Amino acid sequence: MTFAEVEAFVRASLPPPPARVLEVGAGDGELARSLAGSGYDVTAIDPRSDAPNVRQVALLELDPEERFEAAVAVVSLHHVEPLEDSVERLASVLEGGAPVVIDEFDVGRLDGAAAGWWLEQRRARGEPEAESPAELIETMRGKVHALEWMRAALAPRFELGAPVYGTYLYRWKLDESLRPAEQALVARGALPATGVRFTAIRRAPSRRAASPRRGRRRPGPSRT
């Protein structure tokens, strides 16, 4: 499912059509279809997708000879494994100056208030969410990459834009109707802004560019 605010951010950050765009973690392919309908030359990949317009391939398995003028990753980079090697493959298929448009969930900002609110909304919809807020936080911090680790993996090959924070929880197995409520709570400081967006611009490739070190520890939230 594609949310209107997300698609607006993506479109505003991409070069004009008919740019060749790679979508990483395309899910049901809805965003890819929408962009293709506007004239973009879209290649959508997701190893777990069964959508007819999405190739069942992981980022690391993408042919390094392919070339793209931009990439999009909507709430997908935090699942990519192995992250550093996959980001290297992403850099290898992008032209110099190409933007990577990133919309993410900052798991480091998921606190007790945010986890509790999300669980309350899920239960109000009849979903059997048995975890406590503390258990949900622990689960998520062990399940997805921290924002700091994602940015660290991108930094050797990309110029990173400043992160811009906003709402996210309503998009996580909830629905658009809860966006105003979440926005109001974030505005008055009752909930943290757990959504984050930024662009990463591919640096001009250099033959002498050194490969980033492997095996770094995640600089994100500590595991409990």
N, C-alpha and C positions, 0 to 999 in steps of 0.2 A: 504494500500500500504506500502511495506517495502522498505526502502532506503538502498543501499548497505553499506554505512558507518555505519548505525545503526546496521545492522545485523552483520557486522564485529566486532563492539564493544561488542555486546551481546555474540557472540561466544567466543571472547577472554576472557570474564569475567566469563563464566560458567565452572563448573567442566565438565570433559569429559563424553560423553555418556557411558552407558545408564542412566544417572542421571535423577531423577524424578524432573521435572521442572513445576512450576506454572506460567502461563502468566496472568497477571492482565490487564484487558482492552484490550483484544485481537483483537477487531475490526473485520476485515474480515477474520481473522484466517490465513493470509498468512505467518507470521513469525512462528506461531505454526506448520504449515504444513512443512515449511522448516526445522525446528529443528527436528521434528518427522522423517523426511526423512533422517536425519543424525544419527538416532538411539536414540534420547532423548525420554524419556517417558513423554510426554507433556500433561498437563491439562490446557486448555485455558478457561478463564471465561470472560464474558462481558454481563451485563444485557440487553444491547441494540443491541447485535449482532444477526443476523439470519444465520450466517455461520454454516454449519453442524458439523464442528469440534470444535465449541465453545459452552460451556455451558452457558445458559442464567441465570446467577446467579451473584449477587453482592458479593464483597469480604467479607463483613460482614456476608453473608448468607452461606459461605463455611463451610462445616462440619469440626468442630474443631478436629475430629479424623483423618482426612487425614494428610499425611506426605509428605514433599517435601525436596529435597536436594538443591534447588535453586529456585529463583523467578525472573521474568522479568516484568518490568513496563515501557513501551515505551509511553511517552506522555500520561499517563493515571492517574497517581497518583494525578495530580492537579484537577481531576474531582471527586475523590472518596469522598463519603459522607456516614456517618459521618467519618471524616478522622481519628481521634484518635482511636476510637473503631475499625475501619477497620484495622488499622495498628496493633492493639493488636491481632486481629484474624489472620493477616498475620504472626505475630511472633509465634502464637500458633501452626501453621501448619508447621513451618520450623524447621529443625534439627539445633542443635547448630553448629555454624561455616558456616551455609548456606549463600551464597551471595544473595542479592537482587540487580539486575542489573537495574539501573535507568537511563533513558534518559528523559530529561524534557525541558520545556519552562520556562525560568525565566522571569515571567511577570514584575518583578520589574525593569528589564533592557529595557523594551519596552518604548523607548522615542519618541519624535516627529520625529526624523530622521528615526528611524526604522519603525514607524507606517506610515509615509509618503511614504517611499520606498515601503512598502508592498501594500499600497492602490494603488500606481501608477502602480505596476505590475499587480494587479488584474484588474484595469480598462483597461489596455492595452490588456487584454484578453477578454474584452467585458463584464466584470462582473459589475453589477450596485451597486458599493460600495458608498453609499451616506454619510457615516460618515466622519468627519474631523479627522485628526490625534489625536487631543485632545479627541474627542468623542470615538475613538477606544480604546485609552489608558484607559479611564474611564470605558468603557464597559468590557474590558478584566480584569482589576484589580478587578472588582466586580463579575467576572464570575468564575475565577479559583483561586486555592490556590497559595499563594506566596511560593517561594522556601524556605524561612526561616521557614514558618509554617510546610511544609512537613518534613524538616529536624528535626524540634523540635518534631514532632510527632514520628519520627523514633528513636530519640536519646535514650529514656529509654530502648529500647530492642536491639539496633543495634550499632555497631561501624561504624561510618560514615567516608567514604573516602573523600578526598579533592575534591571539585567540579572542573571539567575541562570544560572550556567554548569553544564554537565553534558556527558555523552557525546553524540557525534553520528556518529562515523566508521562505526560498525556499521550505521547506517541508510543509508549512502551506497553503494549498489550492493553491499551485503553482506547480512547478515541478523541476526535477533534473537539467534541462538546466540552471537554474538561480543560481546554487550553485557557479560556478566560479566567477560570478559577485558579489555575496554576500561576498564570501571569500575575494575578492580584496578590497571591501569597508571596511570590518572589519579590514583587515590588515593595512590599512592606517588611521584608526580611524574615518572614515566617518559614520560607523554604529556600534552599540554595538553588541557584541556577545550575542545573546539571548538564544542560546541552551546551555544546561549544562548536564554533565554526571557524575555519581559517583556510587560507590557500597556501600552497607550497609551490614555488616556482622552480622548475628544473634549471639548475645551473648549466651553462654551456659545457658539454662533455670535454674532458681533457685526457689525453693519452697517458699523462703522468699521474692522473688522480689515483691516489692510494685507496685500496679497499678498506672499509671500516673494520675495526677489530671485531672478531666474533666472540660470543660467549660472555657479553657484558651482563652484569646484573641489572635487573629491572630497577630503575630509579623511582618507581611509583610508590604507592602506599604499601606499607609493610604488610605481609601476610600474617594472619592470626590463626 
